Amino acid sequence: MTIEYIDYRGWRYKVKSGIGCNIFKERCLKPGKECSSGKGFTVLPWRNSIEEAQADLDEYAHKHKMTVVDIT
């Protein structure tokens, strides 16, 4: 399960799969946009597993005081 975060500007961040097999990247989505894929988040690297990519995003979100998005 991936965790989605939101920053102070309202941008949302989550892990998505890339083109190809077993490649994952964090994506960000501007407020008011409903595009499902978002924009590639260039600060963090591509990873070979969803768990590695999520760990990168979790650490980044913690350092930047982002909030977990409640999708219930």
Buried (B, 14 or more C-beta within 10 A) or exposed (E): EBBBBBBEEEBBBBBBBBEEEEBBBBBBBEEEEEEEEBEBBEEBEBBEEBEBBBEBBBEBBEEEEBEEEEEE
